[in-house]
Amino acid sequence: MSYTGPDFDPPQPRRSPLRRPLTVAIAALVPGALLGWGVYAAVGGPDDGGGTDRADGARTSSAPPSDGPASPTADAKPPTGASPSPTSAKPSPSASKSAPAAANGPLKGKVVVIDPGHNPGNSRHTSEINRKVDVGTHWKECDTTGTATNSGWPEATFTLDVAHRLRSLLEAQGATVELTQDDDRPYGPCVDERARIGNEAKADAAISIHADGSGTGNRGFHVILPGPVHDGEADTRAIVGPSAELGRRIAGNFVRVTGSAPSNYVGGGTGLVTRTDLGGLNLSTVPKVFIECGNMRDSKDAALLTSGAWRQKAAQGMSEGIVSFLRG
């Protein structure tokens, strides 16, 4: 597979007039967009497809699956039932343990906050996660249970596994890594607290990990960037630029390491989407992005998401993007 560089430089999809300032900023960061992905696809990228279930709000594309509804999420997705775990579904003990930080690694002194979308216990605390919290522009649910594959494997299990893998990779580079939750609390945290954890840690970079819950045939990943918001407790103006750079680097490395295509249903093929309705982004004061790693409701994407080997590649792609961003 040929690839033109470590960073992904996609063209930006058409946006509303309200988003023109960000469009200009991202365009400056990522000129010549679809060229890199076009070269990649021409030499044999994976089958295209797609799914849409955003990380912090309502879905953008719908066609709910036949075996269950796809409802919106607080900073995530719809309630799901019990599930059989696929092969390699759970992280190994070594993957879930925090590795000692490399004393003189290239990321020594850097702080990264990883937000595994949803908590495995959310489904047992529906009243608590349904209460509304202020996300600056509006009020929304504290959290949701997240989505699941058609066979019932939960998004919350996926996100925690990838978070453990990513933590180990970053700590091996010398970074100090903090998770917003590690299945160590009954539910949550709420979306406003998730943002606050990154802010209080003074994170140099923060990432919220999710998987989408869109219709069959919707495939691919997308990285969600914060749009300019200045309303109530939300003020993203200082982080829009650096978050766009962080997202661009993560998207490029995710393509290169996993071989996965950018979403075919949002983002205009760029793998980048800008949103102003997500509490986890609106309330952040540190560079932060969300990543939807694929669509759990599409069988082809689900086969990747339930593969331990692919999840390791996903974590590697995110890690290399974060390292690239933090090292400038």
Secondary structure, DSSP 4 states (H G I P E B T S, - for coil): ---S-SS--PPPPP--GGGHHHHHHHHHHSTTHHHHHHHHHHTTPPPP------SSS--SS----TTS-----SSS-------PPPTT-SPPHHHHSPPPPPTT-TTTT-EEEEEESS-TTGGG-HHHHHSEEE-SSSEEES-----B-TT--BHHHHHHHHHHHHHHHHHHTT-EEEES-SS-SSS---HHHHHHHHHHTT-SEEEEEEEE---TT---BEEEEEPP-EETTEE-TTTHHHHHHHHHHHHHHHHHHH-PPBPSSSGGGSSEEEES--HHHHT--S-EEEEEEEETTSHHHHHHHT-HHHHHHHHHHHHHHHHHHHH-
